[in-house]
Amino acid sequence: MAAMDKRNKVITYEGCPAVAEIAKENWKALEIKNIDCRVGEITADVLDRDLERVDVAFIDANHTYTGTRAYFNVLAEKVHAKSVIVVDDIHYNKEMEKAWHEICEDERVTSTMDLHQMGLVFFDKDYSSPNDPCELLPLQRRYVSGALTDSYDNVVSLFRRAKGIVENMARYTHM
């Protein structure tokens, strides 16, 4: 996300200082300077204090019902119509599946996509029942390697590729 456009501001949270240092070394080697890595315990209170507005969020730190719901609830209060929240590992365990199902039913949510490994959450009331899920990603369509996404399969591929890039860069740095 940070590498795609240097104007993007990326905030990531890491609970382990050693992992954060590895991530920072990787970003330095890649000359990526627009990432703010915050080290320490990740709580809903920290997210609420630190974030004013959320365009894209990737939740992958706490594989419990309580943690996932708490993070989602804080982030959902800071989204706008074009925001996307990605919830990773939605089928990791029964708690994550319960959290995912409740997120899908949340009144603030207009559309969701279950990609099995992760779920996408949308908030745009104009697209509550899209025929083409790519219509939900107008900004992302312009910036992903210059290629437009034209189908559901391409959206799935895009997010898998993005997740792989982020994981390779940060080696377990998650929010």
C-alpha positions as CSV (number, residue, x, y, z in Angstrom):
1,M,0.0,0.0,0.0
2,A,2.8,2.4,0.9
3,A,4.9,1.5,-2.2
4,M,2.0,2.0,-4.6
5,D,1.8,5.7,-4.0
6,K,4.2,7.7,-1.9
7,R,1.3,10.1,-1.0
8,N,-0.3,7.3,0.9
9,K,0.1,7.4,4.7
10,V,0.3,3.9,6.2
11,I,0.1,3.3,9.9
12,T,0.9,-0.2,11.1
13,Y,0.9,-1.7,14.6
14,E,3.3,-4.3,15.8
15,G,3.2,-5.9,19.2
16,C,6.7,-7.4,19.0
17,P,9.7,-4.9,18.9
18,A,12.0,-7.4,17.1
19,V,9.5,-8.0,14.3
20,A,9.0,-4.2,14.0
21,E,12.7,-3.8,13.5
22,I,12.8,-6.4,10.7
23,A,9.9,-4.6,9.0
24,K,11.7,-1.2,9.3
25,E,14.9,-2.6,7.8
26,N,12.9,-4.0,4.9
27,W,11.1,-0.7,4.3
28,K,14.5,1.1,4.5
29,A,16.0,-1.2,1.9
30,L,13.0,-0.7,-0.4
31,E,13.2,3.1,0.2
32,I,9.7,3.2,1.5
33,K,9.3,6.2,3.9
34,N,5.6,6.7,4.2
35,I,5.0,4.0,6.9
36,D,4.5,4.9,10.5
37,C,5.2,1.7,12.6
38,R,3.8,1.9,16.1
39,V,5.2,-0.7,18.5
40,G,3.3,-1.9,21.5
41,E,0.1,-3.4,22.6
42,I,-2.6,-3.1,20.0
43,T,-5.9,-2.2,21.7
44,A,-9.2,-0.6,20.5
45,D,-8.3,2.4,22.7
46,V,-5.0,2.8,20.9
47,L,-6.7,2.6,17.5
48,D,-9.4,5.1,18.6
49,R,-6.8,7.6,19.8
50,D,-4.4,7.3,16.9
51,L,-6.8,7.2,13.9
52,E,-9.0,10.0,12.6
53,R,-10.1,8.6,9.3
54,V,-9.7,5.2,7.7
55,D,-9.5,4.6,3.9
56,V,-8.2,1.0,4.0
57,A,-7.6,-1.1,7.0
58,F,-6.1,-4.6,7.2
59,I,-7.0,-6.4,10.4
60,D,-4.8,-9.4,11.2
61,A,-3.4,-9.2,14.7
62,N,-5.8,-10.8,17.1
63,H,-7.5,-14.0,16.0
64,T,-10.2,-13.9,18.7
65,Y,-13.8,-12.9,18.5
66,T,-13.4,-10.1,21.1
67,G,-10.3,-8.6,19.6
68,T,-11.5,-8.7,16.0
69,R,-14.9,-7.2,16.9
70,A,-13.2,-4.5,19.0
71,Y,-10.9,-3.4,16.2
72,F,-13.7,-3.5,13.6
73,N,-16.0,-1.4,15.8
74,V,-13.4,1.3,16.3
75,L,-12.4,1.3,12.6
76,A,-16.1,1.3,11.4
77,E,-16.6,4.6,13.3
78,K,-13.8,6.2,11.2
79,V,-14.7,5.0,7.7
80,H,-16.3,6.9,4.8
81,A,-18.3,5.6,1.9
82,K,-15.3,4.6,-0.1
83,S,-13.4,2.9,2.7
84,V,-12.6,-0.8,2.7
85,I,-11.8,-2.9,5.8
86,V,-10.0,-6.2,5.1
87,V,-10.4,-8.9,7.8
88,D,-7.8,-11.6,7.4
89,D,-8.2,-15.2,8.5
90,I,-12.0,-15.1,8.7
91,H,-12.2,-18.9,8.8
92,Y,-9.2,-19.4,11.1
93,N,-11.3,-20.6,14.0
94,K,-14.8,-20.6,15.3
95,E,-14.3,-17.2,17.0
96,M,-13.1,-15.6,13.8
97,E,-16.1,-17.0,11.9
98,K,-18.5,-15.7,14.5
99,A,-16.8,-12.3,14.3
100,W,-17.0,-12.3,10.5
101,H,-20.6,-13.2,10.4
102,E,-21.5,-10.4,12.8
103,I,-19.4,-7.9,10.8
104,C,-21.4,-9.0,7.7
105,E,-24.7,-8.2,9.6
106,D,-23.5,-4.9,11.0
107,E,-25.9,-2.1,10.1
108,R,-22.9,0.2,9.0
109,V,-21.8,-2.4,6.4
110,T,-23.4,-2.3,2.9
111,S,-21.5,-5.1,1.2
112,T,-19.0,-7.9,2.1
113,M,-17.0,-10.3,0.1
114,D,-15.9,-13.7,1.6
115,L,-12.6,-14.6,-0.2
116,H,-12.2,-17.5,2.2
117,Q,-8.7,-16.5,3.4
118,M,-10.0,-12.9,4.1
119,G,-13.1,-10.9,3.9
120,L,-13.7,-7.4,2.4
121,V,-16.1,-5.0,4.1
122,F,-17.6,-2.0,2.2
123,F,-19.6,1.0,3.4
124,D,-20.8,2.7,0.3
125,K,-24.6,2.9,0.4
126,D,-24.7,3.5,-3.4
127,Y,-23.3,0.0,-3.9
128,S,-25.2,-2.1,-1.4
129,S,-25.9,-4.7,-4.1
130,P,-23.3,-4.5,-6.7
131,N,-23.4,-6.7,-9.8
132,D,-19.7,-6.1,-10.4
133,P,-17.6,-6.1,-7.1
134,C,-14.9,-4.1,-9.0
135,E,-17.2,-1.1,-9.0
136,L,-16.6,-0.9,-5.3
137,L,-12.9,-0.2,-5.8
138,P,-12.7,2.9,-8.0
139,L,-9.6,4.4,-6.4
140,Q,-7.7,1.1,-6.1
141,R,-8.4,0.3,-9.8
142,R,-6.2,3.2,-10.9
143,Y,-3.1,2.4,-8.8
144,V,-2.5,-1.3,-8.9
145,S,0.5,-1.7,-11.2
146,G,-1.4,0.4,-13.8
147,A,-3.7,-2.4,-14.5
148,L,-7.5,-2.2,-14.2
149,T,-9.3,-5.0,-12.5
150,D,-12.2,-6.3,-14.6
151,S,-13.7,-9.3,-12.8
152,Y,-14.3,-10.8,-9.4
153,D,-11.4,-13.2,-10.0
154,N,-9.1,-10.3,-10.6
155,V,-10.2,-8.7,-7.4
156,V,-9.4,-11.9,-5.5
157,S,-6.1,-12.1,-7.2
158,L,-5.3,-8.5,-6.5
159,F,-5.9,-8.8,-2.8
160,R,-4.0,-12.1,-2.6
161,R,-1.1,-10.4,-4.4
162,A,-1.3,-7.3,-2.2
163,K,-1.4,-9.5,1.0
164,G,1.6,-11.4,-0.2
165,I,3.6,-8.2,-0.9
166,V,2.7,-6.8,2.5
167,E,3.6,-10.0,4.3
168,N,7.0,-10.3,2.4
169,M,7.8,-6.7,3.2
170,A,6.8,-6.7,6.8
171,R,7.2,-10.3,7.9
172,Y,4.2,-10.4,10.3
173,T,3.7,-6.7,10.8
174,H,-0.1,-6.4,11.2
175,M,-2.7,-4.2,12.5
